[in-house]
Amino acid sequence: MPNTRLVLAALATALCFSGTAYAADTDSSIQAQVSGKFSSALLSPLAAFSPAPSLAQSTLPTQLPIAALAPAKGSSSAADDDAGNADGAQFSDAKTSQDLRDMLIGLAMQLRHVRYVRGGRDPSTGFDCSGFVRYVFERAIGLQLPSNSASQYLIGHIVHRNDMQPGDLVFFRTATNRHGKGGISHVAIYIGEGRFIHSPRRGESVRVDNLADSYWSKRFAGARRPDAMAQIDSNTHNG
């Protein structure tokens, strides 16, 4: 009996120690699993904020904003710009003069083939010669001219034939009396290289003709430059 009791006591002690060890191992395993799950859950959102993919897809701007290219106030570049104001103003005037002439000729050329109508003032109905000129100047550059060719001849600056520029007005005496004389009866817009655009006569439409043609050459009465354009040209040449 004493031996049996000793054996049973020894077995009970062994079972207690093994149970403690097993519980410790089980707790460690569970703790490790839980720790791993939390670590994975905490670390996985950080991958979405990783800068590497964003940097790989981003590109540098190819051009800087204009404001970034402007010199700072008080810099030597700004001083140089101030020193060149006079030249800049002259360039601006010259560009404006050219722009006005380009707009005039551009609109006039768009109106080719609009039919001649006596007293016509609009492309929807047709033009006579002065109506065509008046419409182009008013719509292209906002300049209002008199309503007939004789009155248009009296305004602006006289331009010699060799000095004519696109946008100048050219006048003709097409209605002559039995003595071969007559007043101003036709007007056109000079477009350069000896050519002009106009609304010629009944049965025809807006077209381009040449001053070298015998009919127009014999009836040419002179050229005028409207005051507004002459003023811009004067500012350009005087700088």
C-alpha positions in Angstrom: 0.0 0.0 0.0 2.7 2.5 0.8 4.4 1.9 -2.5 1.1 2.3 -4.3 0.5 5.6 -2.7 3.9 6.8 -3.7 3.3 5.8 -7.3 0.0 7.6 -7.4 1.5 10.7 -5.9 4.3 10.7 -8.4 1.8 10.3 -11.3 -0.4 13.2 -10.0 2.7 15.5 -9.8 3.7 14.6 -13.3 0.3 15.3 -14.7 0.2 18.7 -13.0 3.5 19.8 -14.5 2.6 18.5 -18.0 -0.8 20.3 -17.9 0.9 23.6 -17.0 3.4 23.2 -19.8 0.7 22.4 -22.3 -1.4 25.3 -21.2 1.6 27.6 -21.5 2.3 26.3 -25.0 -1.3 26.7 -26.0 -1.4 30.3 -24.6 1.8 31.2 -26.4 0.4 29.8 -29.7 -2.9 31.7 -29.4 -1.0 34.9 -28.4 1.2 34.5 -31.4 -1.7 34.0 -33.8 -3.6 37.0 -32.4 -0.5 39.1 -32.5 0.1 38.1 -36.1 -3.5 39.0 -37.1 -3.4 42.4 -35.4 0.0 43.1 -37.0 -1.3 42.2 -40.4 -4.4 44.3 -39.9 -2.4 47.3 -38.8 0.3 47.1 -41.4 -2.0 46.3 -44.4 -3.5 49.9 -44.6 0.0 51.4 -44.7 0.6 49.7 -48.0 -2.1 51.8 -49.6 -0.2 54.9 -48.5 3.1 53.8 -49.8 4.7 56.7 -51.8 6.4 54.4 -54.3 3.4 53.8 -56.7 2.5 57.5 -56.6 6.0 58.6 -57.4 6.3 56.1 -60.2 3.1 57.5 -61.8 3.9 61.2 -61.3 5.6 63.5 -63.9 7.2 66.9 -63.6 5.5 69.8 -65.4 7.0 70.5 -68.8 6.4 74.3 -68.6 6.5 76.7 -65.8 3.6 79.2 -65.2 4.1 82.5 -66.9 4.1 84.2 -63.6 7.1 82.2 -62.5 9.0 83.5 -65.5 8.3 87.1 -64.7 11.3 89.0 -63.1 10.9 90.1 -59.6 10.3 93.7 -58.9 13.5 95.7 -58.4 15.5 93.1 -60.3 17.9 94.1 -63.1 15.6 92.4 -65.6 12.7 94.6 -64.5 14.9 97.7 -64.9 15.9 96.5 -68.4 12.2 96.2 -69.3 11.5 99.7 -68.1 14.3 101.0 -70.2 12.8 99.4 -73.3 9.3 100.8 -72.8 9.7 103.2 -75.7 10.7 100.5 -78.1 7.9 98.3 -76.8 5.3 101.0 -77.4 6.5 101.5 -80.9 6.3 97.8 -81.6 2.8 97.7 -80.2 1.6 100.5 -82.5 3.1 98.9 -85.5 1.4 95.6 -84.6 -1.9 97.4 -84.1 -1.6 99.0 -87.5 -0.9 95.7 -89.2 -3.7 94.0 -87.2 -6.2 96.6 -88.3 -5.3 96.2 -92.0 -5.4 92.4 -91.7 -8.9 92.5 -90.2 -10.1 94.8 -92.9 -8.8 92.8 -95.7 -9.8 89.5 -94.1 -13.5 90.6 -93.8 -13.5 92.1 -97.3 -12.3 88.9 -98.8 -15.0 86.9 -97.0 -17.6 89.0 -98.7 -16.6 88.2 -102.3 -19.4 87.1 -104.5 -22.0 89.2 -102.6 -24.1 90.7 -105.4 -24.2 94.4 -106.3 -27.4 96.2 -105.3 -27.8 99.9 -105.7 -27.9 101.5 -102.2 -27.1 98.1 -100.6 -25.6 98.2 -97.2 -25.7 94.5 -96.0 -24.5 91.2 -97.3 -27.9 89.7 -96.8 -29.3 92.0 -99.5 -26.2 93.1 -101.4 -23.8 96.0 -101.6 -23.1 99.0 -103.8 -19.5 100.3 -103.8 -19.8 102.7 -100.8 -22.0 100.4 -98.8 -19.5 97.6 -99.1 -16.6 99.9 -97.9 -18.7 101.3 -95.1 -19.8 97.8 -93.9 -16.2 96.4 -93.9 -14.8 99.4 -91.9 -17.6 99.4 -89.4 -17.7 95.7 -88.8 -13.9 95.0 -88.9 -12.5 97.9 -86.9 -15.6 99.9 -85.7 -14.9 102.9 -87.9 -17.9 104.6 -89.4 -17.4 106.2 -92.8 -19.7 108.6 -94.7 -22.5 106.9 -96.7 -21.3 107.6 -100.3 -18.1 107.6 -102.3 -17.9 111.3 -102.9 -18.2 112.0 -99.1 -15.6 109.3 -98.3 -13.2 110.9 -100.7 -13.2 114.1 -98.6 -12.1 112.5 -95.4 -8.7 111.2 -94.3 -5.2 111.8 -95.6 -4.1 111.9 -99.2 -1.9 108.9 -100.1 0.3 108.9 -103.1 -0.1 105.9 -105.4 3.4 104.5 -104.6 2.7 104.8 -100.8 -0.6 103.0 -100.7 -1.0 100.2 -98.1 -3.7 97.5 -97.7 -6.8 99.1 -96.1 -6.4 102.5 -97.9 -9.4 103.7 -99.9 -9.0 104.0 -103.7 -11.4 106.2 -105.7 -12.5 106.4 -109.4 -14.4 108.6 -111.7 -16.5 106.2 -113.5 -19.4 108.5 -114.4 -18.0 111.0 -116.9 -19.8 113.7 -118.8 -19.5 114.4 -122.5 -16.3 116.3 -121.9 -14.7 113.3 -120.3 -14.9 114.8 -116.8 -16.8 113.8 -113.7 -16.8 113.6 -110.0 -15.9 110.7 -107.7 -18.4 108.0 -108.3 -16.7 104.7 -107.2 -14.7 103.6 -104.2 -12.8 100.4 -103.3 -10.4 99.0 -100.7 -6.8 98.6 -101.6 -5.4 95.1 -100.7 -1.8 95.4 -101.9 0.3 94.6 -105.0 -1.8 96.9 -107.2 -5.1 95.1 -106.4 -8.3 96.3 -104.8 -11.6 94.7 -103.8 -14.9 96.4 -104.5 -18.6 96.0 -105.5 -18.3 97.1 -109.1 -21.7 97.5 -110.8 -25.2 96.1 -111.4 -25.2 92.5 -112.5 -21.8 91.7 -110.9 -20.6 90.9 -107.3 -17.8 91.8 -104.9 -14.5 90.9 -106.6 -10.8 91.8 -106.8 -9.5 93.9 -109.7 -6.1 95.4 -110.6 -5.2 99.1 -110.9 -3.1 98.2 -114.0 -6.2 97.3 -116.0 -6.8 99.9 -118.6 -10.4 100.7 -117.6 -9.5 101.3 -113.9 -6.1 103.0 -114.6 -7.8 105.7 -116.8 -10.4 106.4 -114.1 -8.2 106.3 -111.0 -8.8 109.5 -109.0 -6.5 109.0 -105.9 -6.3 107.3 -102.6 -7.2 108.3 -99.0 -6.3 106.9 -95.6 -8.9 107.3 -92.9 -7.9 109.5 -90.0 -7.9 106.7 -87.4 -5.5 104.6 -89.4 -3.3 107.5 -90.4 -3.0 108.5 -86.7 -1.7 105.0 -85.8 0.7 105.1 -88.7 2.0 108.5 -87.6 2.6 107.2 -84.0 4.4 104.2 -85.4 6.8 106.2 -87.6 7.4 108.9 -85.0 8.1 106.3 -82.3 
